[in-house]
């Protein structure tokens, strides 16, 4: 699994959690999924859980709060935007990109945005 860290200076007021996550690219995430007559799908809750686990393992921080808007379709090239919400209410976009599908398993990369949005 390759990990890319981008060195960026977060705006004032961005939490430690967001600061650590900024610029993180994770590869090789995967999970088994439901298989019907069309492409396999992974539930939005399962995607959010996997993203949270991978970010926590990579940063050494507690699992962040991740939400994803829909199920992830197991088709190479499919992307989905999820949202990380830090303890201070600031948010960070996270892109989930399907890299391969092997039977019932969807493999995807995770990339966090370089800039967080302040709490509203």
C-alpha positions, -999 to 999 in steps of 0.1 A, spaced: 0 0 0 15 33 -10 10 65 10 16 100 -2 18 128 23 17 164 10 32 190 33 7 218 36 1 245 62 -36 245 72 -55 277 79 -57 289 115 -84 271 135 -82 238 116 -81 209 141 -51 186 146 -71 157 131 -78 177 99 -42 188 98 -29 153 99 -53 141 72 -47 168 47 -30 155 16 -33 118 25 -35 93 -4 -43 57 5 -42 29 -19 -53 -7 -18 -84 -5 2 -109 -32 -6 -139 -52 7 -163 -78 -4 -197 -65 -15 -232 -75 -26 -234 -90 -60 -265 -88 -81 -272 -90 -118 -253 -57 -124 -221 -43 -110 -213 -51 -74 -220 -23 -48 -206 -14 -14 -229 3 10 -222 39 19 -218 29 55 -192 3 47 -172 27 25 -173 53 53 -162 28 79 -133 16 57 -121 51 49 -123 60 86 -103 29 96 -76 35 69 -72 72 79 -69 63 116 -43 36 109 -23 59 86 -23 90 109 -22 73 143 -52 94 153 -87 82 164 -111 73 137 -125 104 121 -163 109 114 -167 101 77 -200 102 58 -206 91 22 -237 101 2 -244 68 -16 -233 32 -23 -201 28 -42 -206 11 -76 -179 -15 -84 -169 -2 -118 -133 9 -125 -131 46 -127 -161 53 -105 -155 81 -80 -175 93 -50 -170 122 -26 -172 116 11 -169 141 39 -146 140 70 -159 161 99 -134 170 125 -141 175 162 -141 213 158 -168 211 130 -144 218 101 -148 195 71 -125 179 45 -135 163 13 -123 128 6 -124 112 -29 -129 75 -32 -119 61 -66 -125 25 -77 -92 11 -91 -103 -26 -98 -130 -51 -92 -121 -87 -86 -153 -108 -84 -171 -96 -53 -142 -74 -41 -140 -37 -49 -105 -21 -46 -103 17 -42 -79 45 -35 -87 73 -10 -75 109 -14 -82 137 10 -85 173 -2 -55 196 4 -77 223 21 -103 220 49 -134 241 51 -139 259 84 -168 250 107 -201 267 98 
